[in-house]
Amino acid sequence: MKPSTQDRTEGKLHEVKGKVKEGVGKVTHNPDLEVSGNAEKKAGKVQKWIGRAEKAVGE
């Protein structure tokens, strides 16, 4: 798998995991889990963006 594709795939995975953690944190009133999920979601978005940039540059 190309690095750009791998970054986009892993980024999407982190985004989804972050959304789930954030949602569980809200439901259980656990602010630490909510913040952790939000951070993971944002990290996933950044990683996905890096994958797009690598693809545009041509790796």
CHARMM-style PDB file with segment names, atoms N, HN, CA, C and O in Angstrom:
ATOM      1  N   MET     1       0.851  -1.177   0.000  1.00  0.00      PROA
ATOM      2  CA  MET     1       0.000   0.000   0.000  1.00  0.00      PROA
ATOM      3  C   MET     1       0.894   1.236   0.000  1.00  0.00      PROA
ATOM      4  O   MET     1       1.889   1.301   0.723  1.00  0.00      PROA
ATOM      5  N   LYS     2       0.529   2.197  -0.808  1.00  0.00      PROA
ATOM      6  HN  LYS     2      -0.279   2.144  -1.396  1.00  0.00      PROA
ATOM      7  CA  LYS     2       1.292   3.440  -0.878  1.00  0.00      PROA
ATOM      8  C   LYS     2       1.174   4.205   0.437  1.00  0.00      PROA
ATOM      9  O   LYS     2       0.145   4.137   1.110  1.00  0.00      PROA
ATOM     10  N   PRO     3       2.229   4.932   0.801  1.00  0.00      PROA
ATOM     11  CA  PRO     3       2.175   5.696   2.056  1.00  0.00      PROA
ATOM     12  C   PRO     3       1.013   6.686   2.107  1.00  0.00      PROA
ATOM     13  O   PRO     3       0.408   6.871   3.163  1.00  0.00      PROA
ATOM     14  N   SER     4       0.700   7.317   0.996  1.00  0.00      PROA
ATOM     15  HN  SER     4       1.192   7.167   0.138  1.00  0.00      PROA
ATOM     16  CA  SER     4      -0.396   8.289   1.009  1.00  0.00      PROA
ATOM     17  C   SER     4      -1.735   7.602   1.269  1.00  0.00      PROA
ATOM     18  O   SER     4      -2.575   8.129   1.999  1.00  0.00      PROA
ATOM     19  N   THR     5      -1.930   6.434   0.676  1.00  0.00      PROA
ATOM     20  HN  THR     5      -1.248   6.007   0.083  1.00  0.00      PROA
ATOM     21  CA  THR     5      -3.161   5.681   0.893  1.00  0.00      PROA
ATOM     22  C   THR     5      -3.236   5.188   2.329  1.00  0.00      PROA
ATOM     23  O   THR     5      -4.299   5.217   2.949  1.00  0.00      PROA
ATOM     24  N   GLN     6      -2.115   4.739   2.847  1.00  0.00      PROA
ATOM     25  HN  GLN     6      -1.252   4.716   2.343  1.00  0.00      PROA
ATOM     26  CA  GLN     6      -2.075   4.252   4.224  1.00  0.00      PROA
ATOM     27  C   GLN     6      -2.379   5.388   5.199  1.00  0.00      PROA
ATOM     28  O   GLN     6      -3.123   5.193   6.160  1.00  0.00      PROA
ATOM     29  N   ASP     7      -1.813   6.568   4.963  1.00  0.00      PROA
ATOM     30  HN  ASP     7      -1.208   6.726   4.182  1.00  0.00      PROA
ATOM     31  CA  ASP     7      -2.087   7.715   5.831  1.00  0.00      PROA
ATOM     32  C   ASP     7      -3.560   8.089   5.793  1.00  0.00      PROA
ATOM     33  O   ASP     7      -4.156   8.371   6.832  1.00  0.00      PROA
ATOM     34  N   ARG     8      -4.149   8.093   4.613  1.00  0.00      PROA
ATOM     35  HN  ARG     8      -3.665   7.863   3.768  1.00  0.00      PROA
ATOM     36  CA  ARG     8      -5.570   8.443   4.518  1.00  0.00      PROA
ATOM     37  C   ARG     8      -6.438   7.408   5.215  1.00  0.00      PROA
ATOM     38  O   ARG     8      -7.404   7.757   5.893  1.00  0.00      PROA
ATOM     39  N   THR     9      -6.093   6.129   5.048  1.00  0.00      PROA
ATOM     40  HN  THR     9      -5.308   5.845   4.498  1.00  0.00      PROA
ATOM     41  CA  THR     9      -6.868   5.056   5.677  1.00  0.00      PROA
ATOM     42  C   THR     9      -6.749   5.115   7.194  1.00  0.00      PROA
ATOM     43  O   THR     9      -7.754   5.056   7.903  1.00  0.00      PROA
ATOM     44  N   GLU    10      -5.520   5.231   7.691  1.00  0.00      PROA
ATOM     45  HN  GLU    10      -4.704   5.278   7.115  1.00  0.00      PROA
ATOM     46  CA  GLU    10      -5.319   5.300   9.138  1.00  0.00      PROA
ATOM     47  C   GLU    10      -5.945   6.565   9.715  1.00  0.00      PROA
ATOM     48  O   GLU    10      -6.483   6.547  10.822  1.00  0.00      PROA
ATOM     49  N   GLY    11      -5.876   7.649   8.972  1.00  0.00      PROA
ATOM     50  HN  GLY    11      -5.440   7.663   8.073  1.00  0.00      PROA
ATOM     51  CA  GLY    11      -6.493   8.896   9.423  1.00  0.00      PROA
ATOM     52  C   GLY    11      -7.992   8.751   9.590  1.00  0.00      PROA
ATOM     53  O   GLY    11      -8.561   9.219  10.576  1.00  0.00      PROA
ATOM     54  N   LYS    12      -8.633   8.103   8.626  1.00  0.00      PROA
ATOM     55  HN  LYS    12      -8.171   7.723   7.825  1.00  0.00      PROA
ATOM     56  CA  LYS    12     -10.078   7.882   8.719  1.00  0.00      PROA
ATOM     57  C   LYS    12     -10.412   6.985   9.903  1.00  0.00      PROA
ATOM     58  O   LYS    12     -11.405   7.211  10.595  1.00  0.00      PROA
ATOM     59  N   LEU    13      -9.580   5.958  10.140  1.00  0.00      PROA
ATOM     60  HN  LEU    13      -8.774   5.775   9.577  1.00  0.00      PROA
ATOM     61  CA  LEU    13      -9.794   5.066  11.270  1.00  0.00      PROA
ATOM     62  C   LEU    13      -9.716   5.845  12.590  1.00  0.00      PROA
ATOM     63  O   LEU    13     -10.553   5.660  13.473  1.00  0.00      PROA
ATOM     64  N   HSD    14      -8.712   6.711  12.719  1.00  0.00      PROA
ATOM     65  HN  HSD    14      -8.032   6.862  12.002  1.00  0.00      PROA
ATOM     66  CA  HSD    14      -8.579   7.508  13.939  1.00  0.00      PROA
ATOM     67  C   HSD    14      -9.750   8.481  14.097  1.00  0.00      PROA
ATOM     68  O   HSD    14     -10.217   8.731  15.208  1.00  0.00      PROA
ATOM     69  N   GLU    15     -10.208   9.019  12.985  1.00  0.00      PROA
ATOM     70  HN  GLU    15      -9.828   8.817  12.083  1.00  0.00      PROA
ATOM     71  CA  GLU    15     -11.366   9.921  13.036  1.00  0.00      PROA
ATOM     72  C   GLU    15     -12.596   9.201  13.590  1.00  0.00      PROA
ATOM     73  O   GLU    15     -13.293   9.719  14.463  1.00  0.00      PROA
ATOM     74  N   VAL    16     -12.848   8.012  13.075  1.00  0.00      PROA
ATOM     75  HN  VAL    16     -12.282   7.591  12.366  1.00  0.00      PROA
ATOM     76  CA  VAL    16     -14.021   7.244  13.506  1.00  0.00      PROA
ATOM     77  C   VAL    16     -13.884   6.849  14.974  1.00  0.00      PROA
ATOM     78  O   VAL    16     -14.831   6.989  15.748  1.00  0.00      PROA
ATOM     79  N   LYS    17     -12.702   6.353  15.357  1.00  0.00      PROA
ATOM     80  HN  LYS    17     -11.932   6.239  14.729  1.00  0.00      PROA
ATOM     81  CA  LYS    17     -12.479   5.979  16.758  1.00  0.00      PROA
ATOM     82  C   LYS    17     -12.662   7.186  17.665  1.00  0.00      PROA
ATOM     83  O   LYS    17     -13.231   7.072  18.750  1.00  0.00      PROA
ATOM     84  N   GLY    18     -12.178   8.347  17.220  1.00  0.00      PROA
ATOM     85  HN  GLY    18     -11.716   8.440  16.338  1.00  0.00      PROA
ATOM     86  CA  GLY    18     -12.322   9.559  18.016  1.00  0.00      PROA
ATOM     87  C   GLY    18     -13.770   9.968  18.192  1.00  0.00      PROA
ATOM     88  O   GLY    18     -14.176  10.390  19.275  1.00  0.00      PROA
ATOM     89  N   LYS    19     -14.559   9.843  17.114  1.00  0.00      PROA
ATOM     90  HN  LYS    19     -14.229   9.500  16.234  1.00  0.00      PROA
ATOM     91  CA  LYS    19     -15.982  10.172  17.200  1.00  0.00      PROA
ATOM     92  C   LYS    19     -16.690   9.260  18.186  1.00  0.00      PROA
ATOM     93  O   LYS    19     -17.530   9.709  18.966  1.00  0.00      PROA
ATOM     94  N   VAL    20     -16.348   7.971  18.149  1.00  0.00      PROA
ATOM     95  HN  VAL    20     -15.665   7.606  17.515  1.00  0.00      PROA
ATOM     96  CA  VAL    20     -16.975   7.013  19.064  1.00  0.00      PROA
ATOM     97  C   VAL    20     -16.598   7.350  20.500  1.00  0.00      PROA
ATOM     98  O   VAL    20     -17.467   7.410  21.370  1.00  0.00      PROA
ATOM     99  N   LYS    21     -15.305   7.571  20.756  1.00  0.00      PROA
ATOM    100  HN  LYS    21     -14.600   7.523  20.049  1.00  0.00      PROA
ATOM    101  CA  LYS    21     -14.848   7.914  22.111  1.00  0.00      PROA
ATOM    102  C   LYS    21     -15.536   9.187  22.608  1.00  0.00      PROA
ATOM    103  O   LYS    21     -15.987   9.263  23.751  1.00  0.00      PROA
ATOM    104  N   GLU    22     -15.605  10.171  21.730  1.00  0.00      PROA
ATOM    105  HN  GLU    22     -15.239  10.109  20.801  1.00  0.00      PROA
ATOM    106  CA  GLU    22     -16.234  11.443  22.101  1.00  0.00      PROA
ATOM    107  C   GLU    22     -17.705  11.226  22.460  1.00  0.00      PROA
ATOM    108  O   GLU    22     -18.194  11.767  23.452  1.00  0.00      PROA
ATOM    109  N   GLY    23     -18.395  10.444  21.663  1.00  0.00      PROA
ATOM    110  HN  GLY    23     -17.998  10.004  20.857  1.00  0.00      PROA
ATOM    111  CA  GLY    23     -19.806  10.159  21.929  1.00  0.00      PROA
ATOM    112  C   GLY    23     -20.012   9.400  23.231  1.00  0.00      PROA
ATOM    113  O   GLY    23     -20.922   9.708  24.001  1.00  0.00      PROA
ATOM    114  N   VAL    24     -19.169   8.413  23.470  1.00  0.00      PROA
ATOM    115  HN  VAL    24     -18.430   8.163  22.844  1.00  0.00      PROA
ATOM    116  CA  VAL    24     -19.266   7.649  24.715  1.00  0.00      PROA
ATOM    117  C   VAL    24     -18.962   8.555  25.900  1.00  0.00      PROA
ATOM    118  O   VAL    24     -19.606   8.453  26.944  1.00  0.00      PROA
ATOM    119  N   GLY    25     -17.988   9.435  25.744  1.00  0.00      PROA
ATOM    120  HN  GLY    25     -17.464   9.518  24.896  1.00  0.00      PROA
ATOM    121  CA  GLY    25     -17.658  10.380  26.811  1.00  0.00      PROA
ATOM    122  C   GLY    25     -18.815  11.300  27.147  1.00  0.00      PROA
ATOM    123  O   GLY    25     -19.055  11.609  28.314  1.00  0.00      PROA
ATOM    124  N   LYS    26     -19.535  11.741  26.114  1.00  0.00      PROA
ATOM    125  HN  LYS    26     -19.340  11.490  25.166  1.00  0.00      PROA
ATOM    126  CA  LYS    26     -20.694  12.607  26.348  1.00  0.00      PROA
ATOM    127  C   LYS    26     -21.810  11.846  27.061  1.00  0.00      PROA
ATOM    128  O   LYS    26     -22.412  12.356  28.006  1.00  0.00      PROA
ATOM    129  N   VAL    27     -22.082  10.626  26.602  1.00  0.00      PROA
ATOM    130  HN  VAL    27     -21.593  10.212  25.834  1.00  0.00      PROA
ATOM    131  CA  VAL    27     -23.169   9.832  27.175  1.00  0.00      PROA
ATOM    132  C   VAL    27     -22.883   9.464  28.627  1.00  0.00      PROA
ATOM    133  O   VAL    27     -23.779   9.495  29.471  1.00  0.00      PROA
ATOM    134  N   THR    28     -21.629   9.117  28.912  1.00  0.00      PROA
ATOM    135  HN  THR    28     -20.901   9.092  28.226  1.00  0.00      PROA
ATOM    136  CA  THR    28     -21.271   8.686  30.266  1.00  0.00      PROA
ATOM    137  C   THR    28     -20.828   9.847  31.155  1.00  0.00      PROA
ATOM    138  O   THR    28     -20.449   9.644  32.308  1.00  0.00      PROA
ATOM    139  N   HSD    29     -20.878  11.045  30.619  1.00  0.00      PROA
ATOM    140  HN  HSD    29     -21.186  11.210  29.682  1.00  0.00      PROA
ATOM    141  CA  HSD    29     -20.449  12.243  31.353  1.00  0.00      PROA
ATOM    142  C   HSD    29     -19.008  12.109  31.837  1.00  0.00      PROA
ATOM    143  O   HSD    29     -18.683  12.451  32.974  1.00  0.00      PROA
ATOM    144  N   ASN    30     -18.150  11.601  30.942  1.00  0.00      PROA
ATOM    145  HN  ASN    30     -18.414  11.323  30.019  1.00  0.00      PROA
ATOM    146  CA  ASN    30     -16.729  11.422  31.234  1.00  0.00      PROA
ATOM    147  C   ASN    30     -15.948  12.434  30.392  1.00  0.00      PROA
ATOM    148  O   ASN    30     -15.666  12.171  29.223  1.00  0.00      PROA
ATOM    149  N   PRO    31     -15.594  13.597  30.974  1.00  0.00      PROA
ATOM    150  CA  PRO    31     -14.926  14.629  30.188  1.00  0.00      PROA
ATOM    151  C   PRO    31     -13.556  14.204  29.671  1.00  0.00      PROA
ATOM    152  O   PRO    31     -13.140  14.656  28.604  1.00  0.00      PROA
ATOM    153  N   ASP    32     -12.844  13.345  30.403  1.00  0.00      PROA
ATOM    154  HN  ASP    32     -13.181  12.978  31.270  1.00  0.00      PROA
ATOM    155  CA  ASP    32     -11.529  12.894  29.941  1.00  0.00      PROA
ATOM    156  C   ASP    32     -11.651  12.082  28.656  1.00  0.00      PROA
ATOM    157  O   ASP    32     -10.865  12.264  27.726  1.00  0.00      PROA
ATOM    158  N   LEU    33     -12.619  11.202  28.606  1.00  0.00      PROA
ATOM    159  HN  LEU    33     -13.258  11.055  29.361  1.00  0.00      PROA
ATOM    160  CA  LEU    33     -12.835  10.382  27.413  1.00  0.00      PROA
ATOM    161  C   LEU    33     -13.307  11.249  26.253  1.00  0.00      PROA
ATOM    162  O   LEU    33     -12.919  11.027  25.106  1.00  0.00      PROA
ATOM    163  N   GLU    34     -14.130  12.214  26.548  1.00  0.00      PROA
ATOM    164  HN  GLU    34     -14.445  12.394  27.480  1.00  0.00      PROA
ATOM    165  CA  GLU    34     -14.629  13.120  25.512  1.00  0.00      PROA
ATOM    166  C   GLU    34     -13.477  13.920  24.896  1.00  0.00      PROA
ATOM    167  O   GLU    34     -13.394  14.052  23.675  1.00  0.00      PROA
ATOM    168  N   VAL    35     -12.600  14.446  25.735  1.00  0.00      PROA
ATOM    169  HN  VAL    35     -12.668  14.338  26.727  1.00  0.00      PROA
ATOM    170  CA  VAL    35     -11.452  15.221  25.255  1.00  0.00      PROA
ATOM    171  C   VAL    35     -10.492  14.327  24.477  1.00  0.00      PROA
ATOM    172  O   VAL    35      -9.966  14.726  23.438  1.00  0.00      PROA
ATOM    173  N   SER    36     -10.266  13.120  24.982  1.00  0.00      PROA
ATOM    174  HN  SER    36     -10.693  12.796  25.826  1.00  0.00      PROA
ATOM    175  CA  SER    36      -9.388  12.170  24.304  1.00  0.00      PROA
ATOM    176  C   SER    36      -9.937  11.834  22.911  1.00  0.00      PROA
ATOM    177  O   SER    36      -9.185  11.773  21.938  1.00  0.00      PROA
ATOM    178  N   GLY    37     -11.229  11.622  22.831  1.00  0.00      PROA
ATOM    179  HN  GLY    37     -11.839  11.672  23.622  1.00  0.00      PROA
ATOM    180  CA  GLY    37     -11.861  11.326  21.548  1.00  0.00      PROA
ATOM    181  C   GLY    37     -11.768  12.480  20.578  1.00  0.00      PROA
ATOM    182  O   GLY    37     -11.518  12.286  19.388  1.00  0.00      PROA
ATOM    183  N   ASN    38     -11.968  13.678  21.085  1.00  0.00      PROA
ATOM    184  HN  ASN    38     -12.171  13.836  22.051  1.00  0.00      PROA
ATOM    185  CA  ASN    38     -11.872  14.863  20.240  1.00  0.00      PROA
ATOM    186  C   ASN    38     -10.451  15.019  19.700  1.00  0.00      PROA
ATOM    187  O   ASN    38     -10.260  15.338  18.527  1.00  0.00      PROA
ATOM    188  N   ALA    39      -9.460  14.795  20.555  1.00  0.00      PROA
ATOM    189  HN  ALA    39      -9.615  14.536  21.508  1.00  0.00      PROA
ATOM    190  CA  ALA    39      -8.065  14.907  20.127  1.00  0.00      PROA
ATOM    191  C   ALA    39      -7.729  13.852  19.075  1.00  0.00      PROA
ATOM    192  O   ALA    39      -7.047  14.146  18.093  1.00  0.00      PROA
ATOM    193  N   GLU    40      -8.208  12.625  19.280  1.00  0.00      PROA
ATOM    194  HN  GLU    40      -8.762  12.387  20.078  1.00  0.00      PROA
ATOM    195  CA  GLU    40      -7.936  11.563  18.312  1.00  0.00      PROA
ATOM    196  C   GLU    40      -8.623  11.856  16.985  1.00  0.00      PROA
ATOM    197  O   GLU    40      -8.068  11.584  15.921  1.00  0.00      PROA
ATOM    198  N   LYS    41      -9.816  12.406  17.046  1.00  0.00      PROA
ATOM    199  HN  LYS    41     -10.267  12.627  17.910  1.00  0.00      PROA
ATOM    200  CA  LYS    41     -10.546  12.762  15.827  1.00  0.00      PROA
ATOM    201  C   LYS    41      -9.770  13.823  15.030  1.00  0.00      PROA
ATOM    202  O   LYS    41      -9.641  13.723  13.810  1.00  0.00      PROA
ATOM    203  N   LYS    42      -9.264  14.825  15.731  1.00  0.00      PROA
ATOM    204  HN  LYS    42      -9.369  14.905  16.722  1.00  0.00      PROA
ATOM    205  CA  LYS    42      -8.497  15.878  15.054  1.00  0.00      PROA
ATOM    206  C   LYS    42      -7.179  15.346  14.507  1.00  0.00      PROA
ATOM    207  O   LYS    42      -6.758  15.740  13.420  1.00  0.00      PROA
ATOM    208  N   ALA    43      -6.524  14.457  15.246  1.00  0.00      PROA
ATOM    209  HN  ALA    43      -6.866  14.137  16.130  1.00  0.00      PROA
ATOM    210  CA  ALA    43      -5.285  13.848  14.761  1.00  0.00      PROA
ATOM    211  C   ALA    43      -5.551  13.034  13.500  1.00  0.00      PROA
ATOM    212  O   ALA    43      -4.733  13.027  12.579  1.00  0.00      PROA
ATOM    213  N   GLY    44      -6.671  12.362  13.456  1.00  0.00      PROA
ATOM    214  HN  GLY    44      -7.336  12.368  14.203  1.00  0.00      PROA
ATOM    215  CA  GLY    44      -7.048  11.600  12.266  1.00  0.00      PROA
ATOM    216  C   GLY    44      -7.267  12.500  11.066  1.00  0.00      PROA
ATOM    217  O   GLY    44      -6.877  12.162   9.949  1.00  0.00      PROA
ATOM    218  N   LYS    45      -7.890  13.642  11.296  1.00  0.00      PROA
ATOM    219  HN  LYS    45      -8.207  13.917  12.204  1.00  0.00      PROA
ATOM    220  CA  LYS    45      -8.105  14.592  10.198  1.00  0.00      PROA
ATOM    221  C   LYS    45      -6.772  15.095   9.655  1.00  0.00      PROA
ATOM    222  O   LYS    45      -6.597  15.228   8.443  1.00  0.00      PROA
ATOM    223  N   VAL    46      -5.842  15.372  10.552  1.00  0.00      PROA
ATOM    224  HN  VAL    46      -5.984  15.265  11.536  1.00  0.00      PROA
ATOM    225  CA  VAL    46      -4.516  15.845  10.127  1.00  0.00      PROA
ATOM    226  C   VAL    46      -3.806  14.755   9.334  1.00  0.00      PROA
ATOM    227  O   VAL    46      -3.225  15.032   8.285  1.00  0.00      PROA
ATOM    228  N   GLN    47      -3.847  13.523   9.822  1.00  0.00      PROA
ATOM    229  HN  GLN    47      -4.319  13.298  10.675  1.00  0.00      PROA
ATOM    230  CA  GLN    47      -3.191  12.423   9.131  1.00  0.00      PROA
ATOM    231  C   GLN    47      -3.807  12.209   7.754  1.00  0.00      PROA
ATOM    232  O   GLN    47      -3.091  11.944   6.788  1.00  0.00      PROA
ATOM    233  N   LYS    48      -5.117  12.321   7.658  1.00  0.00      PROA
ATOM    234  HN  LYS    48      -5.699  12.536   8.443  1.00  0.00      PROA
ATOM    235  CA  LYS    48      -5.788  12.184   6.369  1.00  0.00      PROA
ATOM    236  C   LYS    48      -5.352  13.300   5.412  1.00  0.00      PROA
ATOM    237  O   LYS    48      -5.149  13.065   4.221  1.00  0.00      PROA
ATOM    238  N   TRP    49      -5.215  14.498   5.941  1.00  0.00      PROA
ATOM    239  HN  TRP    49      -5.381  14.689   6.909  1.00  0.00      PROA
ATOM    240  CA  TRP    49      -4.783  15.634   5.134  1.00  0.00      PROA
ATOM    241  C   TRP    49      -3.358  15.412   4.635  1.00  0.00      PROA
ATOM    242  O   TRP    49      -3.044  15.740   3.491  1.00  0.00      PROA
ATOM    243  N   ILE    50      -2.499  14.858   5.481  1.00  0.00      PROA
ATOM    244  HN  ILE    50      -2.755  14.591   6.411  1.00  0.00      PROA
ATOM    245  CA  ILE    50      -1.119  14.570   5.084  1.00  0.00      PROA
ATOM    246  C   ILE    50      -1.108  13.562   3.941  1.00  0.00      PROA
ATOM    247  O   ILE    50      -0.331  13.701   2.997  1.00  0.00      PROA
ATOM    248  N   GLY    51      -1.958  12.559   4.023  1.00  0.00      PROA
ATOM    249  HN  GLY    51      -2.589  12.447   4.791  1.00  0.00      PROA
ATOM    250  CA  GLY    51      -2.051  11.577   2.941  1.00  0.00      PROA
ATOM    251  C   GLY    51      -2.474  12.217   1.630  1.00  0.00      PROA
ATOM    252  O   GLY    51      -1.950  11.877   0.570  1.00  0.00      PROA
ATOM    253  N   ARG    52      -3.413  13.136   1.703  1.00  0.00      PROA
ATOM    254  HN  ARG    52      -3.838  13.412   2.565  1.00  0.00      PROA
ATOM    255  CA  ARG    52      -3.836  13.844   0.482  1.00  0.00      PROA
ATOM    256  C   ARG    52      -2.703  14.683  -0.084  1.00  0.00      PROA
ATOM    257  O   ARG    52      -2.493  14.720  -1.296  1.00  0.00      PROA
ATOM    258  N   ALA    53      -1.972  15.358   0.800  1.00  0.00      PROA
ATOM    259  HN  ALA    53      -2.143  15.329   1.785  1.00  0.00      PROA
ATOM    260  CA  ALA    53      -0.854  16.201   0.353  1.00  0.00      PROA
ATOM    261  C   ALA    53       0.237  15.346  -0.292  1.00  0.00      PROA
ATOM    262  O   ALA    53       0.801  15.730  -1.317  1.00  0.00      PROA
ATOM    263  N   GLU    54       0.537  14.188   0.305  1.00  0.00      PROA
ATOM    264  HN  GLU    54       0.079  13.876   1.138  1.00  0.00      PROA
ATOM    265  CA  GLU    54       1.543  13.284  -0.277  1.00  0.00      PROA
ATOM    266  C   GLU    54       1.117  12.835  -1.679  1.00  0.00      PROA
ATOM    267  O   GLU    54       1.935  12.766  -2.596  1.00  0.00      PROA
ATOM    268  N   LYS    55      -0.152  12.536  -1.825  1.00  0.00      PROA
ATOM    269  HN  LYS    55      -0.817  12.592  -1.080  1.00  0.00      PROA
ATOM    270  CA  LYS    55      -0.640  12.093  -3.130  1.00  0.00      PROA
ATOM    271  C   LYS    55      -0.524  13.210  -4.161  1.00  0.00      PROA
ATOM    272  O   LYS    55      -0.142  12.974  -5.308  1.00  0.00      PROA
ATOM    273  N   ALA    56      -0.861  14.438  -3.737  1.00  0.00      PROA
ATOM    274  HN  ALA    56      -1.171  14.630  -2.806  1.00  0.00      PROA
ATOM    275  CA  ALA    56      -0.811  15.579  -4.652  1.00  0.00      PROA
ATOM    276  C   ALA    56       0.626  15.877  -5.084  1.00  0.00      PROA
ATOM    277  O   ALA    56       0.868  16.255  -6.230  1.00  0.00      PROA
ATOM    278  N   VAL    57       1.569  15.707  -4.168  1.00  0.00      PROA
ATOM    279  HN  VAL    57       1.372  15.400  -3.237  1.00  0.00      PROA
ATOM    280  CA  VAL    57       2.975  15.982  -4.473  1.00  0.00      PROA
ATOM    281  C   VAL    57       3.561  14.849  -5.297  1.00  0.00      PROA
ATOM    282  O   VAL    57       4.501  15.060  -6.063  1.00  0.00      PROA
ATOM    283  N   GLY    58       3.032  13.687  -5.152  1.00  0.00      PROA
ATOM    284  HN  GLY    58       2.268  13.516  -4.529  1.00  0.00      PROA
ATOM    285  CA  GLY    58       3.515  12.539  -5.913  1.00  0.00      PROA
ATOM    286  C   GLY    58       4.407  11.623  -5.107  1.00  0.00      PROA
ATOM    287  O   GLY    58       5.166  10.822  -5.652  1.00  0.00      PROA
ATOM    288  N   GLU    59       4.301  11.756  -3.800  1.00  0.00      PROA
ATOM    289  HN  GLU    59       3.684  12.406  -3.357  1.00  0.00      PROA
ATOM    290  CA  GLU    59       5.020  10.932  -2.848  1.00  0.00      PROA
ATOM    291  C   GLU    59       6.461  11.083  -3.122  1.00  0.00      PROA
ATOM    292  OT1 GLU    59       7.286  10.476  -2.439  1.00  0.00      PROA
TER     293      GLU     59
END
